[in-house]
Amino acid sequence: MEKNITEKNITVITRRKFIKWGGLALGGAMTSGVCSNIWDYLLDGRDLAYAYPSKYLSIEEYTKGKVKVGQEITASNVESVKDLLAPGSYELIKKYGKKVKIVETTTDPYKLVYKPYMEASERNNGLAIIDKKKQLWAKEPDKPWIGGTPFLKPKDGLECMWNHALLQIFFYDDVQWTSSPDYILKVKFDEKGQPYGKIRETQDNRFFNVKTIGRTKLDPKPYIPEFKDELYRTTVVWVKPFDLKDLKLLIIMPYRGDILNDQYIYIPALRRVRRASTAERFEAPDGGPLYVSDYNTHNDPIITWTYKLIAKRPMLAPLESLIPDRKSDEIAPYSFYQLRPEVYVVEAIPTGYPRAPYSRKLLYQDSVGLYTWGADFYDRAGKLWKHVEIDVDSTLYKDKDGNPEPDRSCFYTIDFLRGDASWKNINKPGYGKHNVGLKVADFFIPKALLRLKY
């Protein structure tokens, strides 16, 4: 029987484990050259270097010397990595002037997943079940999820997307973003056909988010008892521009994956809170390229779409990407990309929305973080319509124990067909805070919208 000695990285290697590790190292568990059991290694306290052949951790080796760490990818050399890019990323670099710098592959899992959250994932590993109605529960029907990522080794698209739903506000019980300029641009082309961006509007808002179930750090755990039938609550307060100043929005996302969220809005001119319809999923309330359905790449109740896990493959992704000095009028902000050895590609079909303008989405999830860092949206004719990209960084925040707190550092969206783009930076100390103890009564009920001042 396997035994652990105090620290997880000091492990008695039994004959069975030796055979398993040896088989993986020799490629015995490879699917299209990619390891299919990465979390077996992570749960044993090992990093990615034990799980994947060096080819999938080195961009230079993977491209046979054509691309190296520190090199910039531009329109002139993007063909050398086309097979590693999401279609929307390729389009941005090839036609819209995006530049990216290649950085080393992150192999330390604690730079990709917050340590206490990973520990909760291990503690609850194997407890997740999905019923006949495609609803997620913990161990038994009607018991909401209790913390961490439910499916560490997802077998299908539905399991991937329940992971996505539980990571909508990432690894933390609450998150506060206190300053985050949001640039909405019109994409234009000059006489020579070169693209440039013209800022149409600059918005500034404050975000407050709280998990009501699956809590791992703050009491009460794992639920806030009065709200255990919800996934999370989010409040947004607009500070700029003037015509939106003091507008406030409260979003309440039900735990059940077949129910639309509730939404309340405070209208400053009326000094009243009104309940708002959430039935229109394919409208852009802030005038940018993102529909309500598109937030965080996919914001609809999970069961209202169908999913298929269509690939597990290496890709270039914007992880460990923190750029403090982006220019506000950039069509496609500068990013750092790294080779990720295994990305889950999930195809989503809007079967619950017969009048949806999309034919499908492709969503990209890292096999370690298990969060969605990008997506491509296609119109009904099958043409690439939008691309969403979320930069993630682990260097900006640490908890009191010194653990890195990975979080989103930039949200980017482009509408290729209409020529709109938007992006939001959360990339400086003090812009974001995690696990601060936000109280539901102070931030996340309709009456709170009357009191919040920024």
PECOR-V880013 format. One record per pair of residues at least 12 apart in sequence whose C-alpha atoms are under 6 Angstrom apart, sorted by the first residue. I is the first residue (numbers start at 0). J is the second residue. Records with the same first field share a line. If there is no record, write none. Layout:
BEGIN
I=J ; J
END
This chain:
BEGIN
7=44
8=44
37=50
46=106 ; 107
47=106
55=340
56=104
68=101 ; 102 ; 103
69=101 ; 102
70=100 ; 101
71=99 ; 100
72=98 ; 99
73=92 ; 98
74=92 ; 93
83=314 ; 315
84=314 ; 315
87=386
95=194
97=331
98=333
99=333 ; 334 ; 335
100=335
101=335 ; 336 ; 337
102=337
103=337
104=337 ; 338
110=393
111=368
112=368
113=404
116=147 ; 170
119=146 ; 147
120=147 ; 148
126=138
127=149
144=213
145=213 ; 221
146=213 ; 214 ; 215
148=162
155=308
156=306 ; 307 ; 308 ; 345
157=306
163=370
171=434
172=209 ; 210 ; 214 ; 434
173=208 ; 209 ; 433 ; 434
174=207 ; 208 ; 432 ; 433
175=206 ; 207 ; 431 ; 432
176=205 ; 206 ; 430 ; 431
177=205 ; 430
178=205 ; 430
179=203 ; 424 ; 425
180=202 ; 203 ; 423
181=201 ; 202 ; 203 ; 422 ; 423
182=201 ; 421 ; 422
183=198 ; 199 ; 200 ; 420 ; 421
184=196 ; 197 ; 198 ; 199 ; 419 ; 420 ; 421
185=197 ; 419
186=418 ; 419
196=328 ; 329 ; 330
198=328
202=239 ; 240
203=238 ; 239
204=236 ; 237 ; 238
205=235 ; 236
206=234 ; 235
207=233 ; 234
208=232 ; 233
209=231 ; 232
210=231
211=223 ; 226 ; 230 ; 231
212=227 ; 230
228=254
229=252 ; 253 ; 254
230=252 ; 253 ; 254
231=252
232=250 ; 251
233=249 ; 250
234=248 ; 249
235=247 ; 248
246=265 ; 266
247=264 ; 265
248=263 ; 264
249=262 ; 263
250=262
256=300 ; 301 ; 302
257=300 ; 302 ; 303
262=274 ; 275
263=275
280=292
288=414 ; 419
296=374
303=351
304=348 ; 349 ; 350 ; 351
305=347 ; 348
306=346 ; 347
307=345 ; 346
308=344 ; 345
309=344 ; 345
310=343 ; 344
311=341 ; 342 ; 343
312=341 ; 342
313=339 ; 340 ; 341 ; 342
314=338 ; 339
315=336 ; 337 ; 338 ; 339
316=336 ; 337
317=335 ; 336 ; 390
318=390 ; 391
319=391 ; 392
320=335 ; 390 ; 391 ; 392
321=392
323=426
341=366
342=364 ; 365 ; 366
343=363 ; 364
344=362 ; 363
345=361 ; 362
346=360 ; 361
347=359 ; 360
357=377 ; 378 ; 379
358=377 ; 378 ; 379
359=377
360=375 ; 376
361=374 ; 375
362=374
372=389
373=387 ; 388 ; 389
374=386 ; 387
384=414 ; 415 ; 416
385=413 ; 414 ; 415
386=412 ; 413
387=411 ; 412
388=411
389=409 ; 410
390=407 ; 408 ; 409
391=406 ; 407 ; 408
392=405 ; 406
393=405
408=424 ; 425 ; 426
409=423 ; 424 ; 425
410=422 ; 423
END
